[in-house]
Every structure is written in C-alpha cells, then in structure tokens.
Amino acid sequence: MTAPFSLLITARDEEELLPAALASAADWAAETVVVVDPATVDSTREIAAAAGARVLEHHYVSSGTQCNWGIAQCDHDLVFVLDADERLTPRLRASVAAAVAAPDVAAWAVDRLNLAFSRPLRHGDWGHDRIIRLLDRRHARYDEAAVHASVRASSIGHLSGRLEHLTLRSFDQYVPKMHDYARRGALDLLAGGRRPRIILAIAHAEWKFARSFLLRGGFLDGVPGLVVSLLLAYGTFLKWAWAWDLARSRQA
C-alpha cells in the first residue's frame, strides 16, 4: 500500500540518470510528479511518463522556485523531493513511510552519501552532507536562492537511512555544472548586498580547502578526497571572483 505523500523530481535532459532514480522510488509514493524544463531536448519526458509519473513543464529560474512550483502541483501536502542523480535506499524508503504515517514536524532531513568517481566519500565537506528532502508544504517551503536553495521550516526531524548522490561522475559532467553554480552563486552574493573583493575570493577558497581536506578529514578519502577539496576551493574562488567582476562591470 502506497503512503499518502507525493514524490517530486525536477529535471532537464536527465535521460541517463532518471530511470535509476525512478526505479529506486518504484511502488513507494502515492504519486510521482516530474517537472521538466521546456528546454529539455532528450527523452526525459518519455522516460518519466513510461514510469507512470505525471509530467509537467515549467521554465527553470532557480532550484527553489522550481521545487516550490512543483510542490504546489502535487496532490498531497507531504512531498519528498528527489534529484535525478540521487537514489533512495531501502532503509530510507522505510523511514519516510514511517514519518508520513505519523507526521510530527514540518520537514525532515536526511544524510546524503556523496559519490565521486563511483567511490563513496566519508569525510571532507561532502562527507558531512545533511539535506531536507521531505516536507509538509503547509509549514515549509524552499527559499529562492539561485544555488542550493534551502528549506525554511518551523521544526525539523531526521530520517534514518541515506540518500545516495552521484555527485561527481566525471570532469565532463561536473565542471560545467560547477561553473553554472559559481555564476548563480555570484548573483546571490550581489543580491545579498555583499561587497566582493579578490582578496576575499582567495581567502574563502583557502578556507574551503583547509576545512574540507584537513579539518574534516578529506585526506582520508584518498585521491577522490583531494580532487573534491580542490574543486570545492576552485568553485568558491570562482563564485567570489565572478561576483567581483559583475560588480565591477555594473559600476563601469
């Protein structure tokens, strides 16, 4: 028997990853809603429809706005948000089913296991990843940050089990996304009234690497831990440097 909650996936050109995400959630939620960006050119729509999902289209502005719109279209107030590059584990599925059967908070966080080059990361910044994915839309919603939108909720619980995240599969896959996140993050910095300087770009990047690789033990994950820590530092530098460049251009 399916539990009274909805599953939401937002996607654009995810024909490679979407089938496994949908398979991990098969026979679980009362409904599956897949919101597709109209700019999608691959078979994402057809794959979702073939799996029994309700497929909707909505122009992507930011992850937060896309999720909020999709959540509003769901039939149930309790919604689990899943990305195409994520996989549900059996223990997490059971934990969600138990939570929605007797909801006592506005949202629930889950520990996410990030994989880099097919290897799980247990340390570093990516080894300490907890994210809200189950929420009651009557009491919680996403903010509208351009990158990594957060859920605003009055009370938060915790789900057992982990969400597997195929974060870094290859440089071809990850670097373009990192550049996009850096530019969107730069816009968030400027929108928040921050005054970016190159010295801050350097300082934040150095701190990002030191925290991930040294303080949080990223070195224990070997070469993948080193590569990820370096990429995180570079992405941080790029975000602040991009914000500095945009601010400079606006003042010219």
GISULQUI-V838286 format. One record per residue. N is the residue number from 1. RES is the residue in three letters. PSI is psi as a letter, one per 20 degrees, with the letter a starting at -180 (999 if undefined). Layout:
N/RES/PSI ; N/RES/PSI
This chain:
1/MET/p ; 2/THR/q ; 3/ALA/q ; 4/PRO/m ; 5/PHE/r ; 6/SER/q ; 7/LEU/p ; 8/LEU/p ; 9/ILE/p ; 10/THR/q ; 11/ALA/q ; 12/ARG/o ; 13/ASP/l ; 14/GLU/k ; 15/GLU/h ; 16/GLU/h ; 17/LEU/h ; 18/LEU/g ; 19/PRO/g ; 20/ALA/h ; 21/ALA/g ; 22/LEU/h ; 23/ALA/h ; 24/SER/i ; 25/ALA/j ; 26/ALA/q ; 27/ASP/l ; 28/TRP/f ; 29/ALA/r ; 30/ALA/h ; 31/GLU/q ; 32/THR/p ; 33/VAL/p ; 34/VAL/o ; 35/VAL/o ; 36/VAL/p ; 37/ASP/p ; 38/PRO/i ; 39/ALA/i ; 40/THR/p ; 41/VAL/i ; 42/ASP/a ; 43/SER/k ; 44/THR/g ; 45/ARG/g ; 46/GLU/h ; 47/ILE/g ; 48/ALA/g ; 49/ALA/h ; 50/ALA/h ; 51/ALA/j ; 52/GLY/j ; 53/ALA/q ; 54/ARG/o ; 55/VAL/p ; 56/LEU/q ; 57/GLU/p ; 58/HIS/p ; 59/HIS/p ; 60/TYR/p ; 61/VAL/g ; 62/SER/r ; 63/SER/h ; 64/GLY/g ; 65/THR/h ; 66/GLN/g ; 67/CYS/g ; 68/ASN/g ; 69/TRP/g ; 70/GLY/g ; 71/ILE/h ; 72/ALA/h ; 73/GLN/i ; 74/CYS/q ; 75/ASP/h ; 76/HIS/q ; 77/ASP/h ; 78/LEU/p ; 79/VAL/p ; 80/PHE/p ; 81/VAL/p ; 82/LEU/p ; 83/ASP/q ; 84/ALA/h ; 85/ASP/k ; 86/GLU/q ; 87/ARG/p ; 88/LEU/p ; 89/THR/q ; 90/PRO/g ; 91/ARG/h ; 92/LEU/g ; 93/ARG/g ; 94/ALA/h ; 95/SER/g ; 96/VAL/g ; 97/ALA/h ; 98/ALA/h ; 99/ALA/g ; 100/VAL/i ; 101/ALA/h ; 102/ALA/m ; 103/PRO/p ; 104/ASP/j ; 105/VAL/r ; 106/ALA/h ; 107/ALA/r ; 108/TRP/p ; 109/ALA/q ; 110/VAL/q ; 111/ASP/p ; 112/ARG/p ; 113/LEU/o ; 114/ASN/p ; 115/LEU/p ; 116/ALA/p ; 117/PHE/l ; 118/SER/j ; 119/ARG/p ; 120/PRO/p ; 121/LEU/p ; 122/ARG/i ; 123/HIS/a ; 124/GLY/a ; 125/ASP/h ; 126/TRP/i ; 127/GLY/i ; 128/HIS/m ; 129/ASP/o ; 130/ARG/p ; 131/ILE/q ; 132/ILE/p ; 133/ARG/i ; 134/LEU/p ; 135/LEU/q ; 136/ASP/o ; 137/ARG/i ; 138/ARG/h ; 139/HIS/j ; 140/ALA/q ; 141/ARG/r ; 142/TYR/q ; 143/ASP/r ; 144/GLU/k ; 145/ALA/q ; 146/ALA/h ; 147/VAL/p ; 148/HIS/l ; 149/ALA/q ; 150/SER/q ; 151/VAL/p ; 152/ARG/o ; 153/ALA/q ; 154/SER/h ; 155/SER/q ; 156/ILE/p ; 157/GLY/a ; 158/HIS/p ; 159/LEU/q ; 160/SER/r ; 161/GLY/r ; 162/ARG/q ; 163/LEU/o ; 164/GLU/p ; 165/HIS/o ; 166/LEU/m ; 167/THR/g ; 168/LEU/o ; 169/ARG/h ; 170/SER/r ; 171/PHE/h ; 172/ASP/h ; 173/GLN/g ; 174/TYR/g ; 175/VAL/g ; 176/PRO/h ; 177/LYS/h ; 178/MET/g ; 179/HIS/g ; 180/ASP/g ; 181/TYR/h ; 182/ALA/g ; 183/ARG/g ; 184/ARG/h ; 185/GLY/h ; 186/ALA/g ; 187/LEU/h ; 188/ASP/g ; 189/LEU/g ; 190/LEU/h ; 191/ALA/h ; 192/GLY/j ; 193/GLY/j ; 194/ARG/q ; 195/ARG/n ; 196/PRO/p ; 197/ARG/q ; 198/ILE/h ; 199/ILE/h ; 200/LEU/h ; 201/ALA/g ; 202/ILE/g ; 203/ALA/g ; 204/HIS/h ; 205/ALA/g ; 206/GLU/g ; 207/TRP/g ; 208/LYS/g ; 209/PHE/g ; 210/ALA/g ; 211/ARG/g ; 212/SER/g ; 213/PHE/h ; 214/LEU/f ; 215/LEU/h ; 216/ARG/j ; 217/GLY/k ; 218/GLY/h ; 219/PHE/h ; 220/LEU/i ; 221/ASP/j ; 222/GLY/b ; 223/VAL/g ; 224/PRO/h ; 225/GLY/h ; 226/LEU/g ; 227/VAL/g ; 228/VAL/g ; 229/SER/h ; 230/LEU/g ; 231/LEU/h ; 232/LEU/g ; 233/ALA/g ; 234/TYR/g ; 235/GLY/h ; 236/THR/g ; 237/PHE/g ; 238/LEU/g ; 239/LYS/g ; 240/TRP/h ; 241/ALA/h ; 242/TRP/g ; 243/ALA/g ; 244/TRP/g ; 245/ASP/g ; 246/LEU/g ; 247/ALA/g ; 248/ARG/g ; 249/SER/h ; 250/ARG/h ; 251/GLN/i ; 252/ALA/999
